[in-house]
Each structure stands twice: as structure tokens, then as C-alpha cells.
Amino acid sequence: MKYISTRGGVAPIPFSQAVTMGLATDGGLLLPETIPLISRATLEHWSGLSFVALAQAVIGQFVAGDDIPREDLNLLISNAFSRFSHPEVTPVVPVGDHYVLELFHGPTLAFKDVALQLLGNLFEYLLKRDGGRLNILGATSGDTGSAAIHGVRGKKGMEIFILHPHERVSPIQERQMTTVLDANVHNIAIQGTFDDGQSIVKKLFNDLDFKKNYHLGAVNSINWARIVAQIVYYFYAWGRLSGGNCERKVDFSVPTGNFGDVFAGYVAKRMGLPMGRLLLATNRNDILTRFFSTGGYYLGRVHPTMSPSMDIQVSSNFERYLFYLLHEDPRAVREKMAELESGNGFAVSEEVMRRTGDFRAVAVGEVETLETIRKVYQAHGYLLDPHTAVGFAAALETPGVVCLATAHPAKFGDAVKQAIGREPDRPKSLAGLEQLPRRVEVLPADVNVVRNFIMSRLG
């Protein structure tokens, strides 16, 4: 299995190089040359596997044995999920007429742990095997930062620099990042939006001399390893509900801002997973919903909401989907991305839009989010965080949908309190978080200021 860029400027490279490259050197995103197609017999077999065994089977489809030996890969995967608090890792829970796929049982109580615990192990393994150092750079709208930090804290040969929008993440999200005081962890609060931070990260990765000289690596969902790990829980949920019956199709509702989690579901469907439609749920920042409704991908202003991890206008993984939508034509992708980067967006033709039938997109407002948290709690005693509530609200009229629960409700206590009148009970991992010492640097949203800060820390 080799990897290519959505923009066509990278010769095919192995999985291990794709992991350390992160953003492709031509500014595009990396994808496998081909997506493996899974047979019905294999699907039936996979449906009965434990999460770890399934992860080893699914991820193994994307890694050549001469790149990372299968025994080594399986151990990295097994170790990645050893810190999850639930024996099933990502259990499927019935809630009324729907199902909730709980993705928040990792160290930072967010779905990002599923991928970032593995990515930290992969980085450590490859650095030990191949030598060198890696300086990880990423932007976060809330959960990626803490999950990435907890995935690589204290690991040898790595430093991590995480940018988050100053005072635009939840207090617990901020504390989960800034109270990690390991010497290799550097938190930067950007005086702007997530999109400002993401723009800075992309500019630094596209400065190829800086990227090479300072050994930059990516943990955002631009890193293909993030996507491949998230594919696993779509297969897992289907297996738990279907019992291996390949005639049973499952619909999924995915709250998303950066298009990474829902894109993993799209890849699972292309692999042959019996799936109906993917319900793409956004909050007020609805650029993705507008695209699937109109064919126009036009930027707007970022609006702060109670689901801050989705307060995004530039969805970094959308370029991967665009590649498939445009018949895997790198030239066409380059043209559309040039339009986006030179103006405020682009549009695709009606003929292209006819190929978007895998998705149905819904935007959910603040009032509806609160009402969903309240109604689900009153009817079923189940507490949703505001991001999961967005996905649940989008699926309310469609029974049997699997709704992805992307974070524990305790991470967003203020929103939950607005909905039910009290804050949710906190897991032990969040106890006393406000009393811990913090370390963070507040900087303007300026690429040169951030570049100089990184250089000053690395020497």
C-alpha cells in the first residue's frame, strides 16, 4: 500500500513515510493509492472480533508488511487501546430508538483519543527505528490538542506545539491541555479563531525549508493515520448491530466541523461496509451543510457556539473528499483549492453534486442542541454532550441511526447545566483539574510570531 497526494505532486510513499510527512509536501493531503475492498466473508468474520483485534485487521489493510512488520503493528495497536476505561473501547449503547457509539472512554474523554493514542505510539516506534527527532505542530478547536498532548507527553525524541483559540474552547478542554507540564509540551493560545490557528499551521508546513530544518510532523486530521484509526469503529458498530448479516445496513450520524470523523465513515463505506447514508451534522458554522445543499463551498464568519470543537469554516479534510468527488483528478483539486485560497470559496457543477448521495447534511442551532440534551435526558436518562447532541438532533426523525458520541458530557458542563439545570458528574480523570498549575503562551494570530516562538523553544 502506497500513498499519494490529492494535488498530485508526491511520488507514491509507504505508510510510515505518510505518517511522518503529515501534510503532503505539495500542500495536499495524503491518501492510499487504492482503497481496499473487503469481501462479505471477511466482513462476517470481522463482525465477531474484539475492538483491538478488529483494529489490527482494519489498519493492517493500509500498512504493507515490509514497511511495518505485522507483529510490530499489532503490538502498537494493542498498546494504544490499553488505557481506555471501557473493555469494548467504543461500546454501542441503545438510547430510545437510536444507538450511541461512545467514543469518549480514552484518557482525555474524547473521540480523538482513538487515533491519537495510536499515532503517538507510531511516532515513537518510527523515531526509534529510523532515528532523528520530530517536532509535532497542530491546531485544535478543543479536543485534538489534549488528545495529542496525552498521546506524546514525555515520549523521547518529540516536542509538541499545540495552538488553540484563546478563550474559545471549554474551560475543561483548556485545562486538559495547559496543565500537562512535561518538558516536551508547548501550549499556544492564539488570539483568534481555530481557522486562524489552522491557517498558521498550514503556512508553516508549506514553508518546506522550515518544515525540513525543524522536523515538523502533524497530528491534526490531515495526518492519514488519524483517519485510518477512526475507520475501525464504523466496522465495530456495524458488527455489534448486524451480527455479521451483510444485508443489514447501518446509518450513522456524525457531528463534524473538520470533516475527518465523517470522512473515515465514507472510507469505510467505500471499503464495502454495509452502510446507508452518512448524516453529516453541523452547528451554526454550517459551511459543510451549505455545500451539500447548494454545491457552493464559501467561507463565512466563525460563530462561537456551545459545541466549540465544531466552530470551523475551513474543514481541512474536505479536500480528501473533493479528490474522490472530482474523479481522483489532482489537477481539478488544485484548481478548486487555488480558488479557495485566493478568494472565499468555490462551487462545483450539478453533475458533480449528483455524486454526493452518500451524505445528508443537517445544521442544528443552539436552541435545538439544548432541547435535545434535555429531552434525551428526561426520556431515557442518558446525557449527551453538546457536540453529540448536534448529531442526535440531526437523526431524531430517523430511527435506528448510530449517533457518534464524540466527547464526555462532563467536558462541557456549562452547556449541560443550561439544558438540565445541573452540571454532569465528573469522571475521576477530571477531578481537581482547576487546581493544577498551568503553562501556556498567549500569542497573536501571526505566523511569524508563532514561527519565532517555535524556533526559540527548539534552539
C-alpha positions in Angstrom: 0.0 0.0 0.0 1.4 3.3 -1.1 0.2 6.9 -0.6 -0.3 9.8 -3.0 -1.3 13.5 -2.6 -4.6 14.9 -3.5 -2.7 17.5 -5.5 -0.6 15.0 -7.4 2.9 16.3 -6.5 4.2 13.4 -4.3 5.6 10.2 -5.7 3.9 7.1 -4.0 5.3 6.7 -0.5 4.8 4.0 2.2 2.6 4.3 5.2 5.4 5.1 7.6 6.5 8.0 5.5 3.0 9.2 5.1 2.7 9.2 8.9 5.8 11.3 9.5 5.1 13.6 6.5 1.6 14.6 7.7 0.7 17.3 5.2 2.0 16.4 1.8 4.9 18.4 0.5 2.9 19.8 -2.4 0.3 21.2 0.1 -2.2 18.5 -0.5 -3.4 15.6 1.8 -2.2 12.0 1.6 -4.5 9.2 0.6 -3.9 5.5 -0.3 -3.4 4.8 -4.0 -6.4 2.4 -3.7 -9.0 1.8 -1.0 -9.1 -2.0 -0.2 -12.4 -3.7 -0.8 -13.4 -6.1 1.9 -15.2 -9.4 1.0 -18.5 -10.5 2.6 -16.7 -13.4 4.2 -14.2 -11.1 5.8 -16.9 -8.8 7.0 -18.8 -11.7 8.6 -15.5 -12.7 10.3 -14.7 -9.2 11.4 -18.2 -8.7 13.0 -17.3 -11.0 15.8 -13.8 -9.6 16.7 -13.0 -7.6 19.7 -12.2 -3.9 19.1 -8.4 -4.4 19.4 -8.4 -7.5 17.0 -10.7 -5.6 14.6 -8.3 -2.6 14.7 -5.4 -4.8 13.9 -7.3 -6.3 10.9 -8.6 -3.0 9.5 -5.5 -0.9 10.0 -3.4 -3.7 8.7 -5.2 -3.3 5.3 -3.4 0.1 4.9 0.1 -0.9 6.0 2.4 -3.1 4.0 4.2 -5.8 6.0 7.6 -4.8 4.6 7.0 -1.2 5.9 6.0 -2.1 9.5 6.1 -5.8 10.3 2.6 -7.0 11.2 3.7 -8.3 14.7 5.1 -4.8 15.5 2.0 -3.0 14.2 -0.3 -5.3 16.2 1.6 -4.5 19.4 1.4 -0.8 18.7 -2.3 -1.1 18.2 -2.8 -3.2 21.3 -0.8 -0.8 23.5 -2.7 2.2 22.1 -6.1 1.0 23.5 -4.8 -0.4 26.8 -5.5 3.0 28.5 -9.2 3.0 27.6 -11.6 2.7 30.6 -14.2 0.5 28.8 -13.4 -3.1 27.9 -15.1 -2.7 24.5 -13.1 0.6 23.9 -16.0 2.1 21.8 -19.3 0.5 23.1 -22.6 0.8 21.3 -25.4 1.8 23.7 -29.2 1.8 22.8 -30.9 5.1 23.6 -34.6 5.1 22.8 -35.0 4.4 19.0 -31.3 5.2 18.3 -27.9 3.9 19.2 -25.0 5.9 20.7 -21.4 4.9 19.7 -19.5 6.0 22.8 -16.0 7.2 21.7 -15.1 9.0 24.9 -13.5 6.3 27.0 -9.9 7.3 26.3 -7.5 9.3 28.5 -9.0 12.7 27.6 -12.6 11.6 27.2 -12.9 12.5 23.5 -13.1 10.5 20.2 -9.7 11.9 19.2 -8.0 9.5 21.7 -8.9 6.6 19.4 -6.5 7.9 16.8 -4.0 9.9 18.8 -3.0 7.2 21.3 -2.1 5.1 18.2 -0.4 8.0 16.4 1.8 8.7 19.4 2.9 5.1 19.5 3.6 5.1 15.8 5.7 8.3 16.0 7.8 6.8 18.9 8.3 3.5 17.0 9.4 5.1 13.8 11.8 7.5 15.5 13.4 4.7 17.4 13.6 2.6 14.2 14.8 5.3 11.8 16.5 7.8 14.2 16.0 11.5 14.2 13.7 13.9 16.0 10.1 15.0 15.4 8.5 18.4 16.4 4.8 18.0 16.3 2.7 21.0 15.3 -1.1 21.2 15.4 -4.1 23.4 15.8 -7.1 22.4 17.8 -10.7 23.5 18.2 -10.7 21.8 21.6 -10.3 18.0 21.8 -7.4 17.3 19.3 -5.0 19.3 21.4 -5.5 17.5 24.7 -5.7 14.0 23.0 -2.4 14.7 21.0 -0.6 16.0 24.1 -1.6 13.0 26.2 -0.6 10.8 23.3 3.0 12.0 23.1 3.7 13.6 26.5 7.1 12.5 27.9 8.0 10.5 24.8 11.6 10.7 23.7 12.7 12.5 20.5 9.5 14.5 20.3 8.3 18.0 21.1 4.7 19.1 20.6 3.3 22.6 19.9 -0.5 22.9 20.0 -2.3 26.1 19.0 -5.8 26.6 20.4 -8.1 29.7 20.1 -7.7 31.8 23.2 -10.9 31.7 25.4 -12.8 29.8 22.6 -12.6 26.3 24.0 -14.4 25.0 27.1 -12.6 25.5 30.4 -12.0 21.8 30.9 -10.6 21.4 27.3 -8.2 24.3 28.1 -7.2 22.8 31.4 -6.6 19.3 29.9 -4.0 20.9 27.6 -2.4 23.6 29.8 -2.0 21.5 33.0 0.3 19.0 31.2 3.7 20.3 32.3 6.0 17.7 30.6 9.0 19.4 29.2 8.2 18.4 25.6 4.7 20.0 25.7 4.2 23.6 24.5 0.7 25.2 24.5 0.0 28.3 22.5 -3.3 30.3 22.9 -3.9 32.2 19.6 -5.8 35.5 19.8 -8.2 34.5 17.1 -10.3 31.5 15.8 -9.5 27.9 15.2 -9.3 28.7 11.5 -6.6 31.3 12.2 -4.6 28.7 14.1 -5.1 26.1 11.3 -4.0 28.6 8.7 -0.8 29.3 10.6 -0.1 25.6 10.9 -0.6 25.1 7.1 1.6 28.0 6.3 4.4 26.6 8.4 4.1 23.2 6.9 4.1 24.7 3.4 7.4 26.5 4.3 9.3 23.5 3.2 12.7 24.8 4.4 11.3 25.4 7.9 9.4 22.1 7.9 12.6 20.2 7.0 15.0 22.2 9.2 12.7 21.9 12.3 11.5 18.3 11.5 7.8 19.2 11.7 5.2 16.4 12.0 1.4 16.6 12.1 -1.2 15.3 14.5 -4.3 17.1 13.1 -6.6 15.0 11.0 -4.5 16.0 8.0 -2.4 13.0 9.1 -3.7 9.9 7.4 -3.1 7.7 10.5 -5.8 9.7 12.2 -8.3 8.7 9.6 -7.4 5.1 9.4 -7.8 4.6 13.1 -11.2 6.2 13.0 -12.4 3.8 10.3 -12.3 1.0 12.8 -15.2 2.0 15.0 -17.6 2.1 12.0 -16.9 -1.5 11.3 -17.1 -2.2 15.1 -20.6 -0.6 15.4 -21.9 -2.4 12.4 -20.7 -5.7 13.7 -22.3 -5.2 17.0 -25.7 -4.4 15.5 -25.7 -6.7 12.4 -24.3 -9.9 13.9 -22.4 -10.3 10.6 -25.5 -10.1 8.4 -24.3 -8.3 5.3 -27.8 -7.5 4.3 -28.2 -5.2 7.4 -27.2 -1.7 6.5 -26.5 0.8 9.3 -26.9 4.6 9.1 -24.5 6.9 11.1 -25.0 10.5 12.3 -21.7 12.3 12.8 -21.2 15.8 14.3 -18.4 17.3 12.4 -16.5 20.5 11.7 -13.2 19.4 10.2 -14.8 16.5 8.1 -12.3 14.0 9.5 -14.6 11.7 11.5 -17.3 11.6 8.9 -14.7 11.1 6.1 -13.5 8.0 8.0 -17.0 6.7 7.7 -17.0 7.5 3.9 -13.8 5.4 3.5 -15.4 2.5 5.5 -18.3 2.6 3.1 -16.0 2.5 0.1 -14.3 -0.5 1.6 -17.6 -2.3 1.5 -19.1 -1.7 4.9 -22.9 -2.2 4.6 -23.8 1.4 5.3 -26.8 3.5 4.4 -26.3 7.2 4.4 -23.9 9.3 6.5 -25.8 12.0 8.3 -23.4 15.0 8.5 -24.4 17.2 11.3 -23.0 20.8 11.8 -23.8 23.5 14.2 -24.3 27.2 13.2 -20.9 27.1 11.4 -22.5 25.3 8.5 -20.2 25.5 5.5 -20.4 21.7 5.0 -24.2 21.7 5.2 -24.3 24.6 2.7 -22.0 22.7 0.3 -24.2 19.5 0.3 -27.3 21.7 -0.2 -26.0 24.1 -2.9 -22.7 22.8 -4.3 -21.0 26.0 -3.0 -18.1 25.9 -0.6 -17.9 29.5 0.5 -16.4 30.8 3.7 -18.2 32.7 6.3 -17.5 34.2 9.8 -16.9 31.7 12.6 -19.6 31.9 15.2 -18.8 30.8 18.8 -21.2 28.1 20.0 -21.7 25.7 22.9 -20.2 23.0 20.6 -16.8 24.8 20.2 -15.0 21.8 18.6 -17.2 22.4 15.5 -16.7 26.1 15.3 -14.8 25.8 12.0 -15.3 27.2 8.5 -12.3 25.7 6.7 -12.7 21.9 7.0 -9.2 20.6 6.4 -10.3 17.0 5.4 -12.8 18.2 2.9 -10.0 18.2 0.3 -9.8 14.4 0.6 -13.5 14.0 -0.3 -13.1 16.6 -3.1 -10.4 14.4 -4.6 -12.9 11.5 -5.0 -15.8 13.8 -6.0 -13.7 15.1 -8.9 -12.8 11.6 -10.2 -9.4 11.5 -8.4 -8.1 14.3 -10.7 -5.3 16.2 -8.9 -5.4 19.0 -11.4 -9.1 19.6 -10.7 -8.4 19.6 -7.0 -5.5 22.0 -7.3 -7.8 24.4 -9.3 -10.5 24.3 -6.6 -8.1 24.7 -3.7 -6.5 27.7 -5.5 -9.9 29.3 -5.8 -10.4 28.8 -2.1 -7.0 30.1 -1.1 -7.2 33.2 -3.4 -10.8 34.2 -2.6 -13.5 33.0 -0.3 -14.6 29.7 -1.9 -15.6 27.7 -4.9 -18.6 25.9 -6.4 -18.9 22.5 -8.2 -21.3 21.6 -11.0 -24.7 19.9 -10.8 -23.1 16.8 -12.4 -20.6 16.7 -9.5 -23.3 17.2 -6.9 -25.2 14.1 -8.2 -22.3 12.1 -6.8 -22.7 13.3 -3.2 -25.5 10.9 -2.4 -23.6 9.1 0.4 -24.2 12.1 2.6 -27.2 14.0 4.0 -26.2 17.2 5.8 -28.2 19.0 8.6 -27.4 22.1 10.5 -28.5 22.3 14.1 -29.0 25.5 16.1 -28.2 26.3 19.7 -31.8 26.1 21.0 -32.3 22.7 19.3 -29.0 21.5 20.8 -30.1 22.3 24.3 -33.6 20.9 23.8 -32.0 17.6 22.5 -29.8 17.3 25.6 -32.8 18.0 27.8 -35.3 15.7 26.1 -33.0 12.7 25.8 -32.0 13.0 29.4 -35.7 13.3 30.6 -36.9 10.5 28.3 -34.0 8.0 28.7 -31.7 9.2 31.5 -28.9 9.5 29.0 -26.7 12.6 29.0 -25.3 13.9 25.7 -22.5 16.5 25.4 -23.4 19.4 23.0 -21.5 18.0 20.0 -23.1 14.6 20.3 -26.5 16.4 20.8 -26.0 18.1 17.4 -25.6 14.6 15.8 -28.5 13.2 17.7 -30.8 16.1 16.8 -30.0 15.6 13.1 -31.1 11.9 13.4 -34.2 12.4 15.5 -36.6 11.7 12.6 -34.7 8.5 11.5 -34.9 5.6 14.0 -32.1 3.1 14.2 -29.3 5.6 13.4 -26.0 5.1 15.2 -25.0 8.6 16.6 -21.3 9.1 17.3 -20.7 10.4 20.8 -17.6 12.4 20.4 -17.0 13.6 24.0 -18.0 13.0 27.6 -20.7 15.5 28.7 -18.5 16.5 31.7 -16.2 18.3 29.3 -19.0 20.8 28.6 -20.5 21.3 32.0 -21.9 24.8 31.3 -23.9 23.7 28.3 -25.2 20.6 30.1 -26.2 22.8 33.0 -28.2 25.1 30.7 -30.1 22.1 29.5 -30.9 20.1 32.6 -30.2 22.5 35.5 -27.1 20.9 36.8 -23.6 20.0 35.7 -22.9 16.4 34.9 -21.0 14.2 37.3 -17.3 14.3 36.6 -15.1 11.2 36.0 -12.1 10.7 38.2 -9.8 11.9 35.5 -11.2 15.4 35.7 -11.2 15.7 39.5 -9.3 18.7 40.7 -8.3 19.9 37.3 -8.9 23.6 38.1 -6.4 23.4 41.0 -3.5 22.2 38.9 -0.7 24.6 37.7 -0.9 25.7 34.1 1.6 26.6 31.4 0.5 28.4 28.2 1.8 31.2 26.0 -0.8 33.7 24.6 0.3 34.9 21.2 -1.3 37.0 18.3 -2.6 35.0 15.3 0.6 35.8 13.3 2.5 33.1 11.5 5.9 34.9 12.1 5.3 35.3 15.8 4.4 31.5 16.1 7.4 30.6 13.9 9.8 32.6 16.2 8.3 31.1 19.3 8.9 27.5 18.0 12.4 28.4 17.0 13.1 29.9 20.4 12.0 26.8 22.2 13.9 24.4 19.9 17.1 26.5 19.7 
